[in-house]
Amino acid sequence: MAPGRRFPERLSCPGPHPAVTALTEARAAIPMHQAMAQARFRTLLRAAFRAGPVNAQGQIQNVGRGGLFVGTPSVPNEGETVALTFQAPDGQRIRLTGIVWWTRSNGKVDGRAAGFGVRLLDPDERYQSFIDRLAS
């Protein structure tokens, strides 16, 4: 994205995804160490997102095949569906839908950024290619 160019003011957030209930129920059954077992890649990518009443921007700080972390002071509620868009380093715009899997709003206490983890729902081929490039 060109310097100074802003993200659109509004993102449309789809209604509840059919997998939301199943994933939310499954969340409690997955130990945290298992959920974090996927390879993660550090990034610093500006993103716009909408989750429930929250329509804000943040910075994607790490990504993996099944999810990502968005650093932001505008933290949505766990379990909400989130629509997120960002521009990959190659200029390709990537739009994703996921579930706010976990949140951290006290970033100043432990030194880690406030934000939220997203469990992706049906990540498209562009996102998978983006992860493949980071992994190579």
Beta strands, then each sheet from edge to edge (+ up, - down):
strand 1: 41-51
strand 2: 54-63
strand 3: 67-71
strand 4: 81-87
strand 5: 93-104
strand 6: 115-120
sheet 1: 1+ 2- 3+ 6- 5+ 4- 1+
end
